[in-house]
């Protein structure tokens, strides 16, 4: 089962495409967490929040317990500026150190740049965001 880290923007329709594949970010999440700690920025998963929509998707995919999903806390929403600090720090490091993730660097950089694009549009529209996880 492959995981994907994806962005959820607050509201029904932010007015722009928020799709990012997120598979490379999920595959390299442990290494990116260590890198974020080294760079003294928040790791990506600090922006994770489960909401009813993402949990419904997980349940459809056969993951999770329907009873547990009924008792979720309200989703947490984050200011895009705080996410951009992490994303831009990771991009800068990986551009300067392309061997950091070996053969995964290019795919991971591509997805981080897509995250940056989405978060800049999110900030421009005054919206908030969080990360969710999908397993396929």
Buried (B, 14 or more C-beta within 10 A) or exposed (E): EEBBBBBBBBEEEBEEEBEBBBBBBBBBBEBBBEBBEEBEBBBBBBBBBBBEEBBEBBBEEEBBEEEEBEEEEEBEBBEBEBBBBBBBBBBEBBEEEEEBBEEBBEBBBBBBBBBBBBBBBBBEBEBBBBBBBBBE
